[in-house]
């Protein structure tokens, strides 16, 4: 199943994220438009929230941290992350597994 927040790119996928830094814990909480909404426990200071987001997304998708990078929106809540080494079908399945039972998922 193709999800609006995932796009195929050469060698991986792009993931659209709406990040909410400074949360109590880091977790996927549903969708925000055409993006996955992720609460991030780290504050948006000195790139700590982006680093925590990359680490969390890498864990969710079963990738190395070096395989996940912020491609746009580094200083915005709306971000595009590149996930290398994963195909669209696998990424969609892992995302679906994480979002089961969430409101708006």
Beta strands, then each sheet from edge to edge (+ up, - down):
strand 1: 6-9
strand 2: 12-21
strand 3: 27-32
strand 4: 35-40
strand 5: 68-72
strand 6: 78-84
sheet 1: 1+ 2- 4- 3+
sheet 2: 1+ 2- 6+ 5-
end
